[in-house]
Amino acid sequence: MDGTAIIIILAIAGVASVLLFALKGLLDQVPDVIDSAGRARDSWQRFRQPPRDDDQEPPMAA
């Protein structure tokens, strides 16, 4: 019975270790995802509203 308890404790510790490692990997990717989302949003806004060239004069009315 004592051997079984030790195996169960080691198994729980192993599962917790794997879960923490996976969570750390996921959290390490969050800043890159946020940066990519910001770049995608900026590109979409530039696509939807191209910058106006203020150096050109508006066309004259006829």
Buried (B, 14 or more C-beta within 10 A) or exposed (E): EEEEEEEEEEEEEEEEEEEEEEEEEEEEEEEEEEEEEEEEEEEEEEEEEEEEEEEEEEEEEE
